[in-house]
């Protein structure tokens, strides 16, 4: 999530308006992860690397 957030902030700095949507997406996923203890990014990478 940190890399996506960094990418979104760089986009915003360069004047791309849709970078803000990525920031909100990361923020909502962090809140979602904290409330129900499930992180979609973690699930995705576990499936990807078959851990």
C-alpha positions in Angstrom: 0.0 0.0 0.0 2.9 2.3 0.6 4.1 2.1 -3.0 0.6 2.8 -4.3 0.4 5.8 -1.9 3.8 7.1 -3.0 2.7 6.7 -6.7 -0.5 8.6 -6.0 1.2 11.4 -4.3 3.7 11.8 -7.1 0.7 11.9 -9.6 -1.0 14.6 -7.5 2.2 16.6 -7.3 2.4 16.5 -11.1 -1.1 17.9 -11.4 -3.0 14.7 -12.2 -6.4 14.9 -10.5 -7.1 11.2 -10.4 -4.1 10.6 -8.1 -6.4 11.7 -5.3 -8.6 8.7 -5.9 -5.7 6.4 -5.3 -4.9 8.2 -2.0 -8.6 7.7 -0.9 -8.5 4.1 -2.0 -5.4 3.4 0.1 -6.9 5.2 3.1 -10.1 3.3 2.9 -8.3 -0.1 2.5 -6.2 0.8 5.6 -9.3 1.6 7.6 -11.0 -1.6 6.3 -8.0 -3.6 7.3 -7.9 -2.2 10.8 -11.6 -2.8 11.4 -12.0 -6.4 10.3 -8.3 -7.5 10.3 -8.4 -8.4 6.6 -6.0 -6.8 4.1 -6.9 -7.4 0.4 -3.3 -6.6 -0.6 -1.9 -9.2 1.8 -4.4 -11.8 0.4 -3.4 -11.0 -3.1 0.3 -11.3 -2.5 -0.1 -14.6 -0.6 -2.0 -16.0 -3.6 0.6 -14.6 -6.0 3.6 -16.0 -4.2 1.7 -19.2 -3.0 2.7 -18.8 0.7 
